[in-house]
Amino acid sequence: MPALVSSRRAAELKPTAVNSILAEVRKLRAQGANLVSLMRGEPDFRTPANIIEAANRALGEGRTGYPDNRGEPALREAVASRTGYDPSSEILITTGATFGIYAALMALIDAGDEVLLPDPIYDAYQSPIRLAGGVIRCVPSSIAQDRFRLDPDELEAACTPRTKVLLLNTPWNPTGAVLTRQELEAIGGIVCRRKLALLSDEIYESIVYNGHRHVSPAALSPELRARTIVLNSFSKTYAMTGWRVGYCCAPAAITQAMFLVLQQSSRGPATFVQDAAAEALRGPQDCVEQMRLEYARRRAAVCERLAAFNGCRVIAPEGGFFAMLDIRALGRPSNDVRRHLLEHAGVVVVHGAAYGPAGEGTLRVSFASGGDTLAQGLERLRRGLE
Ligand SMILES: Cc1ncc(COP(=O)(O)O)c(C=O)c1O
């Protein structure tokens, strides 16, 4: 019998670097390898108790029917009181930021439209751009004064008449940079001049260090707000990765288009999950600050342990829970170094090149997990690189 053949569209899709490395990790573990992972962006905190209680309460009250496809009104109201967007027309509740990214791209992109992607960047943006028929144009960033920087001139130079969207992530995975107001103003100027849409993924907004502040481009001017789709999620801020709930804020017309995409696919997170998410926003916020402080302690440990050795040095993150280790001095492809660390030092990290060519010469080290995992992982990393 002839084998089923997938569509050309599906053939364009690739697993993320984390998923590919996870497959390697499972294989090695099945052979008995003892591995410590500093790979994933998965907080090791439990979801705060008040949020779990809200979900239990909702289940007890029979909140198990179909949700409002735009998002339950109480949750949209809670998002509105945080963001200032109109709950009836400018807010959409999504199955994590992942679905928000997909819905936004499907709502914006026609076949052949170009999407500007800073390089290096979270690699899971690529497949939904391809699914939507978009063409990726990478805009290389570079390391200057201990920080990844996106040059507005490079951004402008990458624009063509087919450019439709710029995707930004601040705080920026994997680089750890938090874009400043000044940087965002320069980028926003290009967005407005070139009449682009700006997809702004802000899921690490609450995790910033040393006085760095998250600025949403949508807050910079009414003109930029009208061109921006803000993507956000409960995954990182409230340690709710498995709950699969997030939200988008955007002008009404594009929110409506995204809503239609959502109605034809996920139809939104479970009703009781949305009740729990509303509690996350409305309830006490000290859990967010406590987690941020713990990430700050872990960041300090990473920076201290990996400060400088063997020509390698850590680029201290301004936000998020990833640190980039600059290994250019080793003169080896980052994927070779990653494999060496996996097979000979028993520690799992992601090679910077997985996030784009400008990530070559770096390794992404996650401190989403702390405690013994982090301590042992850093020890193995250092020994493996030495
Ligand atoms: C930049 C970025 N955006 C989106 C996501 C996915 O978020 P969610 O769990 O809300 O789908 C991640 C997860 O690691 C991420 O790093």
The ligand as an SDF file (V2000), in Angstrom:
LIG
                    3D

 16 16  0  0  0  0  0  0  0  0999 V2000
    9.7970   33.8650   23.7010 C   0  0  0  0  0  0  0  0  0  0  0  0
    8.7780   32.8210   23.9660 C   0  0  0  0  0  0  0  0  0  0  0  0
    7.5270   32.9750   23.4770 N   0  0  0  0  0  0  0  0  0  0  0  0
    6.5790   32.0540   23.6840 C   0  0  0  0  0  0  0  0  0  0  0  0
    6.8380   30.8930   24.4040 C   0  0  0  0  0  0  0  0  0  0  0  0
    5.7430   29.8960   24.6010 C   0  0  0  0  0  0  0  0  0  0  0  0
    4.8830   30.3410   25.5840 O   0  0  0  0  0  0  0  0  0  0  0  0
    3.5470   29.6010   26.0510 P   0  0  0  0  0  0  0  0  0  0  0  0
    3.9240   28.5730   27.0690 O   0  0  0  0  0  0  0  0  0  0  0  0
    2.7240   30.6680   26.6310 O   0  0  0  0  0  0  0  0  0  0  0  0
    2.9250   29.0000   24.8420 O   0  0  0  0  0  0  0  0  0  0  0  0
    8.1160   30.6850   24.9340 C   0  0  0  0  0  0  0  0  0  0  0  0
    8.4240   29.4620   25.7000 C   0  0  0  0  0  0  0  0  0  0  0  0
    9.5180   29.1380   26.0370 O   0  0  0  0  0  0  0  0  0  0  0  0
    9.1160   31.6680   24.7090 C   0  0  0  0  0  0  0  0  0  0  0  0
   10.3540   31.5400   25.2030 O   0  0  0  0  0  0  0  0  0  0  0  0
  1  2  1  0
  2  3  1  0
  2 15  2  0
  3  4  2  0
  4  5  1  0
  5  6  1  0
  5 12  2  0
  6  7  1  0
  7  8  1  0
  8  9  2  0
  8 10  1  0
  8 11  1  0
 12 13  1  0
 12 15  1  0
 13 14  2  0
 15 16  1  0
M  END
$$$$
